[in-house]
Amino acid sequence: MPPMVIWKATPGQKLGYLHPYVAEVSENGWMTTKLLVEWTKLLPNVPHGKRGLIVLDVFAAHRCDESVKRLKSLNYEVVFIPGGCTSKLQVHDVYINKTFKTEMTKWHADLRAKQGSADPVSRDAIGKQVGTINDDKNIRALLLRGRAARQRKKKHTASGLLQTKQWALLHT
C-alpha cells in the first residue's frame, strides 16, 4: 500500500498519484474526513466473510461518522486508541511514522546544508525521497535503525534515572 502524502496547499489543487505515493492536499496539510475516505480506497480488500482491523487514534477526521461508516462498509472493524496512548498502542506511529519523519527531516536538513541556502526544497525532490525511503529494503533498514535508536534512548533514560537516584541517595 503506497503512503499518502498530504501537502499544504489550496483545496481543489489535485496532485493525483505520483509514483510511488499518493499525493493529496489540504489547507493546513493535515488529514481531513474527505482525505481519509480517499485513503480507504488504498486499503487491501477484505475477503468475503472475513473482517479486517483498523486501529486509529481519536483525531476528529478518524472518528467522524462518515469515516467509520466507510471503513465498516469495507468489512473493517474500527478500534480507537484513547488520547495519550498512541505511543504505547499504535505500532505504526511508533515504528514507522516516527522513523520515517526523522529520516525525512535529516534528509531535508542535509540537502539544505548542501545547497548552502534557505531556498525551499522542491515537491518533486521530496516526492522522490519519499519513494526512496518507502522502498521495501529501505523501510526495513529504517525500522531497524529506529528500533535501535529507541533501545539506546531507553537504556540512556534508565541509566540517567539510576544515576539520579544514586545522586539523591548520596546527597540526602
Wavefront OBJ file of the C-alpha trace (Angstrom):
o trace
v 0.000 0.000 0.000
v 1.614 3.284 -1.024
v 1.881 6.058 1.557
v -0.378 9.081 1.285
v 1.434 12.409 1.444
v -0.736 15.398 2.315
v 0.666 18.677 1.010
v -0.325 22.015 2.475
v -1.974 23.722 -0.497
v -5.190 25.247 -1.736
v -8.064 22.731 -1.607
v -9.054 21.612 -5.071
v -5.462 21.602 -6.275
v -5.321 17.933 -7.236
v -1.848 16.466 -7.375
v -3.031 12.922 -8.086
v -0.934 9.796 -7.971
v 2.767 10.435 -8.191
v 4.548 7.113 -8.150
v 5.264 5.656 -5.643
v 2.925 7.548 -3.339
v -0.487 9.177 -3.351
v -0.422 12.960 -3.091
v -3.344 14.942 -1.731
v -3.761 18.492 -0.445
v -5.477 20.177 2.466
v -5.443 23.782 3.573
v -3.372 23.049 6.681
v -1.538 19.922 5.459
v -3.485 17.658 7.827
v -5.773 14.677 7.276
v -9.446 15.519 6.711
v -12.525 13.309 6.586
v -12.589 13.625 2.793
v -8.926 12.569 2.568
v -9.484 9.663 4.943
v -12.261 8.392 2.688
v -9.838 8.702 -0.273
v -7.213 6.795 1.748
v -9.663 3.927 2.301
v -9.574 3.301 -1.461
v -5.960 2.159 -0.991
v -6.818 -0.448 1.640
v -6.489 -4.116 0.754
v -9.758 -5.930 0.094
v -11.060 -7.987 2.977
v -12.223 -11.412 1.735
v -15.962 -12.068 1.946
v -16.915 -13.390 5.373
v -13.754 -12.034 6.999
v -13.113 -8.838 8.974
v -10.129 -6.506 8.809
v -8.917 -4.353 11.686
v -8.075 -0.643 11.581
v -6.528 0.918 14.684
v -6.771 4.716 14.776
v -6.155 7.497 17.247
v -9.014 9.801 18.231
v -8.201 12.548 15.728
v -11.502 14.125 14.594
v -11.230 13.013 10.936
v -10.761 9.411 12.094
v -13.777 9.198 14.372
v -16.424 11.064 12.383
v -19.452 9.043 11.247
v -18.564 9.253 7.543
v -15.101 7.747 8.100
v -16.302 4.971 10.411
v -19.209 4.050 8.104
v -16.859 3.913 5.107
v -14.417 1.606 6.912
v -17.212 -0.654 8.173
v -18.665 -0.861 4.647
v -15.296 -2.302 3.576
v -15.530 -5.011 6.308
v -13.084 -3.343 8.696
v -13.591 -3.166 12.443
v -12.511 0.229 13.763
v -10.757 0.473 17.121
v -9.859 3.832 18.639
v -6.876 4.335 20.897
v -7.613 6.622 23.848
v -5.875 10.000 23.897
v -2.355 9.889 25.293
v -1.935 6.192 24.482
v -0.820 6.366 20.832
v 2.857 5.956 21.698
v 2.031 2.747 23.566
v -0.657 1.195 21.388
v -0.379 2.429 17.807
v 2.553 0.463 16.473
v 2.531 2.142 13.058
v 3.007 5.618 14.581
v 5.812 4.446 16.851
v 7.762 2.227 14.466
v 7.076 3.591 11.000
v 5.787 7.186 11.056
v 8.254 8.415 13.687
v 11.223 6.751 11.966
v 10.056 7.940 8.531
v 9.622 11.547 9.715
v 13.014 11.501 11.432
v 14.656 10.230 8.241
v 12.886 12.847 6.083
v 13.875 15.643 8.494
v 17.512 14.524 8.416
v 17.494 14.256 4.603
v 15.890 17.714 4.301
v 18.427 19.347 6.649
v 21.348 17.668 4.838
v 20.037 18.780 1.442
v 19.510 22.387 2.597
v 23.043 22.443 4.051
v 24.439 21.028 0.789
v 22.517 23.680 -1.219
v 24.046 26.311 1.033
v 20.860 28.328 1.019
v 17.461 28.660 2.588
v 15.752 28.017 -0.751
v 12.837 25.614 -0.381
v 13.273 22.021 -1.492
v 11.002 21.168 -4.434
v 7.990 18.901 -4.020
v 9.484 16.736 -6.754
v 12.705 16.208 -4.768
v 10.706 15.485 -1.615
v 8.484 13.073 -3.549
v 11.480 11.173 -4.876
v 12.874 10.878 -1.357
v 9.522 9.589 -0.045
v 9.689 6.914 -2.748
v 13.277 6.030 -1.880
v 12.531 5.681 1.823
v 9.327 3.751 1.152
v 11.189 1.168 -0.948
v 10.886 -2.240 0.797
v 14.571 -2.719 1.569
v 14.947 0.863 2.807
v 11.881 0.700 5.050
v 13.261 -2.464 6.694
v 16.604 -0.744 7.342
v 14.754 2.299 8.675
v 12.728 0.180 11.067
v 15.863 -1.493 12.386
v 17.587 1.885 12.866
v 14.505 3.264 14.598
v 14.288 0.245 16.867
v 17.975 0.529 17.780
v 17.600 4.268 18.487
v 14.615 3.634 20.777
v 16.558 0.933 22.628
v 19.526 3.304 23.094
v 17.177 6.026 24.335
v 15.519 3.603 26.760
v 18.914 2.459 28.059
v 20.121 6.078 28.366
v 16.925 7.123 30.158
v 17.153 4.163 32.543
v 20.837 4.907 33.162
v 20.089 8.589 33.822
v 17.278 7.651 36.187
v 19.569 5.258 38.056
v 22.290 7.927 38.306
v 19.733 10.455 39.558
v 18.542 8.013 42.233
v 22.147 7.279 43.245
v 22.912 11.019 43.429
v 19.773 11.560 45.524
v 20.806 8.780 47.921
v 24.307 10.210 48.306
v 23.040 13.714 48.917
v 20.254 13.069 51.424
l 1 2 3 4 5 6 7 8 9 10 11 12 13 14 15 16 17 18 19 20 21 22 23 24 25 26 27 28 29 30 31 32 33 34 35 36 37 38 39 40 41 42 43 44 45 46 47 48 49 50 51 52 53 54 55 56 57 58 59 60 61 62 63 64 65 66 67 68 69 70 71 72 73 74 75 76 77 78 79 80 81 82 83 84 85 86 87 88 89 90 91 92 93 94 95 96 97 98 99 100 101 102 103 104 105 106 107 108 109 110 111 112 113 114 115 116 117 118 119 120 121 122 123 124 125 126 127 128 129 130 131 132 133 134 135 136 137 138 139 140 141 142 143 144 145 146 147 148 149 150 151 152 153 154 155 156 157 158 159 160 161 162 163 164 165 166 167 168 169 170 171 172
